[in-house]
C-alpha cells in the first residue's frame, strides 16, 4: 500500500486535491481528529481574507470547481467506494467513541476517561488515514516486521498529537460559572434590541453579568447605539448611521417583535447602564466610512469611564482591536471572531468567538496566554452546555434566562461521562 502511494508521483497526488477539498466538510462529521484541529492560521490572515469580497467569492468558486472536477473525474463505482470507505471507517470510529462513553458510565476514575479519550482520538486518526489510503491504493496483505513498522510509527505520532495537556484540563478542571452576557440586551423577544428599555427589563429579570451592545459613528462624529449598517429594516429609513447626525438618528423609532423604541446616543445608554449597575461589552462597528480619529476620540471620551465601570470593548475588525489595545492597555479589549480556525489573537485581552467553531483546545490555548474566551451567539441549550464543558469564560446569548437554567443544570450534573459525550458531539445544536 505504501509503495502504491509512492508510485502515484506528484501529478497523481495533485489529482486528489479536489476530492480532499470537497470531502473536508463531510470528514469533519465522520472523523474527529485532534491533529487537524491544531492546524491553524494567524487571526490577522483570515481577517484579511474574509474582508475582501473578491477573495471570498474566489473561495466559493474554487470549491464549486473542485466539486465539478470530482463529479466528472470519478466514476460512479469510485464514488460508491469513497462513500463506502468513509461510512465504514467513520462508523468504526464512532463505535469506539460510544464504547469509551459506556465504559466511563457512573463513577469511573479519571485515568480511565483520559485513556479512553486517547484511544478514541487515535482510532479517529487511523480511520481517516485508512479512508484516504483506500482511495489512492489497493491494500495488500502485510507480512513481516518491516512492513508493519510504519504503522507503529504512525500510531506513535498520533499519540503524541492526541495526548495534549488540554485534554487533561478538559476532563479535570472544575466547571466555573461562566459570565452571562445578554446579546444586544435582550432576553428572548422582550423588547427592541439595543434600547434602554430592554436593557432595564433584562437587567431586572435575568441579571446578566454583562449586556453586549453595538455602537456606530455618526455623521457628526458622535456615537449612536444601533447594530445595522442600514436602518431601513429597523426604522424604515433607507440610510446608514454615518449618513445622519446624532440628532437626526435619535429622532428615529426602531420597531421589532411588537415593541417600539427610539434610537439613543451612547452617552445616554452608558448613563442608563451605570444607573442600573449593569456592566457592558461595547461592540465598535467598523465600516469603510469611519473617520480616522474614531478610536482616539472614543478612547478619550469613554476609556476611563469604561475601565471604572468594569466594561469591555470588542470589534470584528482586528486593526481596531490592536490599535485600541495600544491606545489604552488598561481597557479590556476583545477580538470578535466570526470563526476560530486560528490561534488566539495576540494583541487582545481575549476573544469573543463564534460558538460553532469553538473547541476546548482553542480555549485552553487562550487561557495559557491569560486571555478570556466568550462564546457567541449561543441560543441553543445544547450549544450552551458545550461552551460550559469547554470552559468558556462567558456565553453571549439572546436567551439569558435559559442560559441561567443550563448553568445550574450542568454544574449540578457534572460527570466524566457527560464531559465525554460533549467532547464527541460534532453538532452541539442537536441536544
N, C-alpha and C positions, 0 to 999 in steps of 0.2 A: 504493500500500500504506500509506504514511504517512497519507494523508488518510482512508482507511477506518478506521484505528486511531483517529484523532482523532474520527471520526463516531460511534464507539461510545458516547461520553459516559461519565460516571462510573458510571451504573447498568449499562451494558453491560460496563464493565471489571470491576465488582464481581462480575458473574455468573461470571467466570472464576477468581475466587479459590479456590473449592472444587477446581477442576481442578488449579490450581497446587499446592495443599496435598497432594492425592492423588498428583500426579506427582513430587513432590520426591525421594522415595527412589529412584525409577527414574532420574530425571535425574542423580542423583549418580553412578550407574554409567556412564551414556552420555556425560556431559559433565563433564570435569574443568575447572572454571572458577576461576582464582585470584581473580577479582573477588568471587565468592560466598564463597570461603574466608575472605576478610578481613572479612566482615560478622560481628561478634562482639558478645556482650553481656558485661557485667562478671560476674566469677565469683560475687559475692555474690548477684546477682539470680537466677541459675539455681540456686544453692544453696538459696535461699529457696523457689523454686517447687517444686523436686523433693522438698523435705522437708515439703510439705503434701499429704497424700493426696487431699484434695478437688480440688486443682489438677491433680494427676497424672491422676486419674480424669476430670476435666473435659477435659483434653487428649486423652485416648483417645476420649472421646465426641464431641469436635469432629471428630476425624479420621474416625470412623465416620459421622458425619452428613454430612461432605463427600463421603465415598465413596458414600453413599446418593443424595445430590443429583446427583452426576455420573452415576451409573448411570441415574437416572430422567430426567435432563435431556438427556443426549446421545443422539442416535440411533445405531444400530449403524454407520451409514455414517460418522458423525463420529468414533466411537470408532476405527474402522479407519483413518481419515485421520490421527487423532492418533498412533496407534501406528506407522503407516507413516512419518510425518514424523520421529518420534523415532528410529526404527530407521535410516532413510536418513541423516539428518544425524549421528546417533551413529556409524554405520559410517564415514562420511566423516571424522569427527574422529579415530577410531581408526586409519584408514588413514594419516592424516598422522603420528600418533604412531609407527606402525610404520616409516614412511619415515625419520623422524628417527633412530630407533634403528639402522636399516640403514645410513644414511649415516655414522653415528659408530662403525661396527664397526672394530675394530682400534685403531691409534694415531692417532685423529682429534685435531686441535688443539682446545683449549678454546673458542676463539671460535666454532668450527663447532657444538659442542654447545650453547653458550648461544644462538646464533642459532636453531638448530633448536627449542630449548625455547620460545623466544618465539613462533616461528611456530606451534607446536603449541598453545600457550595461546590465541593469537588465533583459531586455527581452531576451538577448542572454544567460545569465546565467540560467534563468528559462527554456528556450528552451533546453539547454544542459542537465539540470537536468531532465526535463520531458522525454527526449530521453533515458537517462541512466536508469531511474526508470521504464520506459515502457519495457525495455529489460529484467529486472530481476523480475518484478512483474506485476500482473494484477490489474490495478487501480480499486479501489472501490469507490462508491459514498460516499463522505464525508458528515457528518451531525454532527452538534454541534460545539461549540466553541473549545472544547478540541482537536478535530481532525484537525481543521484549524490552531490552534496556531503555530505548527511547520512551516507551510508555511509562516506565518507572520515573524517568527524569521529568516527564510531563506532569505526572501526579505530584512529584516533589515541588515543582514550580507552582502548581495550582495551590498546594497547601500554603506556600509562602504568601501568595496573594490573598488567599482565603482567610488565613489566620491573622486578621487585622485587630489591633487593640480596640478599635471602635466597636467590634462585636462584643467584646468583654464588657465594655462600657454600656452597650445597649442592654445586655442581659442583667447587669448587676447594679447599675446606678438607680437609686431611689427616684421614683417619679415625683417631681415637684409640680405644684400647681402652676400652670403657665399664666402669663399675663393675658387677660381677656381684653380684646380690642373690638369696639363697635365700628364696623366699616361704614364710613360716611355718617356715623352717628345713629344708625337705625338699629332696631331690634325687630326683625320681621318687617311687616309693612305698616309701621306705626307712625309714619309721617314723611314729610319731604326730606330726602337726604341732604345733608349739609346745612340744614336750617337750625336756628337757635331753638325753635320749639321742640324738634325731635331730639336735640342734644339734651335738653332738660328732661324730657319724658323718659328717654332711655337711661339717663343717669339715675333717676328716681326708681325705676322699675328693675333694672338689671345690674346696676352698679359696676359697669365695666372699669377696668384699670385705666384704659385709655380710650379715647374716641379718635378715630382716624378721619381726617377731613382733607379737602382739596383747596388749593389756593392758586388763582391765576393773576397775572399782572394786567392792569387796565390801561387804557389809552393815556391816562394822565399819571402813569407810574405809581398807582396805588395798588391795593391787593383786595380782591373780591373772593368770597368763598363759594366756589362752584366747580363741578367736575368737568362738564362737557366743554369741548373746544368750539362747538357751535350750539347756540342757545335755542334753536328753533324747536326741537322736540320738548325741551323743558319749559320754555316760556312762550313759544310761538313767534319769537323774534329771530329772523334769519341773520344773526350777527355772531361774531366771535367776541370773547371778553376783551381782547386787545383793541377792538374797534370802537369801544364805548368807554366813556369816563365812568368813574366810580359812582357819581351822582346819577347818571343815566342807568347804570346797572342796578342800583338799589331801588329803582322805581319798578323794576320788572317783577312779575309774580310767577313763581315756579309752581307747577301742578304735577302731582304724582300720587297714585294709589288713593285718589279721592281726597287728598289734602292739598292745601294751598299755603304758600309762604313766600314772602319777599326775599330776594337775594340780599345778602348782608356783607358788609365790609369785614375784613379780617380783624380789624380793631374791635368792632362790636362783638364778633364771635369770640375772640380771645377774652374780652372782658366778661362775657357770659360764662365761659368755662371757668375763669378764675373765681367768679362769684359762687359757682356751684362746686368749687374744689375738684374740677374734672381735668385730669391730665390729657394732653393731646399728642397725636402723631400727625404732623403737618406735612402733607404731600405738596411739594413745589411742582406744579405742572409746567414742564418745559415745552416751549413752542419756538419755531423759527423766527417769530415776531418779537421775542423778548428783548428788552433793552440791554445794552452792555453792562449797565450798572445795577442790574436787578439783584444779584446776590449780595453785593456790598450794601445796597440800600436795605434789603430785607434784614441782613445781619445787624446793621446799625440801629434799625427801628425796633427789632424784636429779639435779637440774640440774647441779651442779658435777661430779658423778661422770661423767655422760654426756659433758660437754664434755671432760673429761680423757681419756676413752676414745676420743674421736673419733666418738661415736654421733650419730644423728639421731632426730628425732621427727616423725611426721606424723599427720594425722587427716582424716577425711571431713567434719568439722564446721568450717566456715570461722570461726565465732566462737571455737572452741577454739584454732585456729591463730593468729588475730590476737591473742588475749589472752596466750597463752603466749609469742609473739614479743615482746610488750611487756614481759612479766614478766622474760624472760631473753634479751636481744638477742644474747648470745654463743652461745646454743644454736641449732644448725641445725634450723629448723622448716620442714617442707614441707606444702603443702596437697594432700591426696589427692583428685583429681578423677575422678568417675565418667564424665566427658565432657570434651571440651575444645573446645567451640564458643565459647570465651571468650578474653579476653586473660589473660595470666598474672596470678595473684593478687598484689596489691600488698604486703600485709602478710605476706610469707613469704619464706624464703630460696630457695624453689624449689617445684616441684610434682612429685607422682607422678601421672601422667596415664594414664587408660585407653587402651591402645595403639591400639585400632581407630579412634579419632577423633583420634589424634595425627598431626601433619604437620610437615614441616621448617620451615614458616613460623612456626608457634607456637613451636617450639624456638628458632629464630633470634631471635624477639621476646623470649623469656625470657633468652637469652644476652646480648642487648643491655642488659638490666636486671641482668646479673650474677647470674642465677638458675639453679639446677640443674633439670634435667628428667629424671625417672626414669619409664620406661615400664613399666606393669604391666597384668595379669599375662600375660607373653608366654611361651607354651608351645609355639608352632609355629615351626619353623626359618625359614619364610618371613617371618613377622612379626618374628622376631629380626633377620633381615637388614635389613628395612625400618627398624627402630629404629636400627640401626648406621649405615645410609646417611643417615638423617635427622639424625645427630649427637646422638642422645640421650646424656646423661651417664651413664646407668645403665639396666640392664634387670632388672626383678624377675620371677622365673620359678620354676616348680616343677621345672624341669629344668636345673639349673646345669651339669651335665656336658655336656649338649647345647649350651648357650649357649657354653661354653668352646670347643667344636669349631667352632661357627659363627663366632665372633670370629676365630679363626685362619684359617678359610677365606676370609671376606670381606676381611680385611686383606691376605691373600696375593694375592687375585684382584680387587683394586680397580681398575676401569677406568671411563672415562666412559660406555661402553655399559651396564655393569651398573648404574651410578647412574641412567641414563635409564630403563632397564627398571623399576627400583624406583620411580622417580618417577611413571610412568604406571600403576602397578599399583594398582587400586582395591580389590583383595581380597588382602591380604598372606597370609591363611591358605591361599590356593591357591598352593603353592610353584611 
